[in-house]
Amino acid sequence: MIAYCGLNCDDCDAYAATLEDNPAKREEIAQKWSQLYHADISPEQINCTGCKSNGVRFIHCSVCYIRRCCSSKDLDNCAACQDYICEPLADFIQLAPAAGRALEKLRF
């Protein structure tokens, strides 16, 4: 599943840990992401059924501006937006270049 921002939910560690319902994996991911993103992420926050699902989302994805924006415009992802590439998306792509590459592929 390609998220609104271009990330592939199938490649997300939180998504995989949720599908597997694996507490040890959640602990490992929380530690890794806490160090990587200089944030306090707990294993309990490592729960996500995907960006576009009606289920639970990783805490940062649940409050994501890009997700809210695409949803409000009824877009499948940012690649379909008239305002592509907006400032929030450009900032995000700097943090997640793979998302930008995926969106570029979707534009053609």
C-alpha positions in Angstrom: 0.0 0.0 0.0 1.5 3.4 -1.0 0.7 6.0 1.6 -0.4 9.5 0.7 3.2 10.7 1.1 4.7 8.1 -1.2 6.1 5.7 1.5 5.3 2.1 1.0 3.4 0.8 4.1 4.4 -2.7 3.2 8.0 -1.7 3.8 7.3 -0.1 7.2 8.6 -1.8 10.3 5.6 -0.6 12.4 3.2 -2.0 9.9 5.0 -5.4 9.8 5.2 -5.6 13.6 1.5 -4.9 13.8 0.5 -7.5 11.3 2.8 -10.0 13.1 1.6 -8.9 16.5 5.2 -9.2 17.6 6.1 -7.5 20.9 9.8 -8.1 20.6 9.8 -6.5 17.1 7.9 -3.5 18.5 10.5 -3.1 21.3 13.4 -3.3 18.7 11.7 -0.8 16.4 10.9 1.7 19.2 14.6 1.7 20.3 15.8 2.0 16.7 13.4 4.9 15.8 14.0 6.7 19.1 17.7 6.9 18.3 17.3 7.5 14.6 14.7 10.3 15.0 15.9 11.7 18.4 12.4 11.1 19.8 10.9 9.1 22.7 9.0 6.3 21.0 7.6 3.5 23.0 6.8 0.0 21.9 3.1 0.7 22.5 3.3 3.4 19.8 4.5 0.8 17.2 1.1 -0.1 15.9 -0.1 0.7 12.4 -2.5 -0.9 10.0 -1.5 1.4 7.2 -1.9 5.1 6.3 -5.1 4.7 4.4 -6.7 2.1 6.7 -9.5 2.9 9.1 -7.6 1.1 11.8 -4.8 2.2 14.1 -1.9 4.3 12.8 1.6 5.0 14.0 1.3 8.1 16.2 3.2 10.4 13.8 1.2 9.1 10.8 -2.1 9.7 12.6 -1.3 13.4 12.9 0.4 13.7 9.6 -0.4 17.0 7.7 0.2 15.3 4.3 -2.3 12.5 5.2 -4.9 15.0 6.2 -4.3 17.2 3.1 -4.7 14.3 0.6 -7.7 12.9 2.5 -9.4 16.3 2.4 -8.8 16.6 -1.3 -9.9 13.0 -1.9 -6.5 12.2 -3.5 -4.9 8.8 -3.7 -1.5 10.4 -2.9 0.5 13.6 -3.4 1.5 12.7 -6.9 -2.1 13.5 -8.0 -2.2 16.9 -6.4 -2.3 20.2 -8.4 0.0 21.7 -5.8 2.7 19.0 -6.2 5.4 19.6 -4.7 4.2 21.8 -1.8 6.5 22.9 1.0 5.4 20.3 3.5 5.9 17.5 1.0 9.3 18.9 0.0 10.4 19.0 3.6 9.2 15.4 4.1 11.0 14.2 1.0 14.2 15.6 2.4 13.7 13.2 5.4 12.4 10.3 3.2 13.9 10.5 -0.3 12.4 7.1 -1.2 8.9 8.6 -0.8 9.8 11.3 -3.3 11.1 8.8 -5.8 7.9 6.7 -5.5 5.7 9.8 -6.0 7.7 10.8 -9.1 7.1 7.3 -10.6 3.3 7.7 -9.9 3.2 11.0 -11.7 4.0 9.4 -15.1 
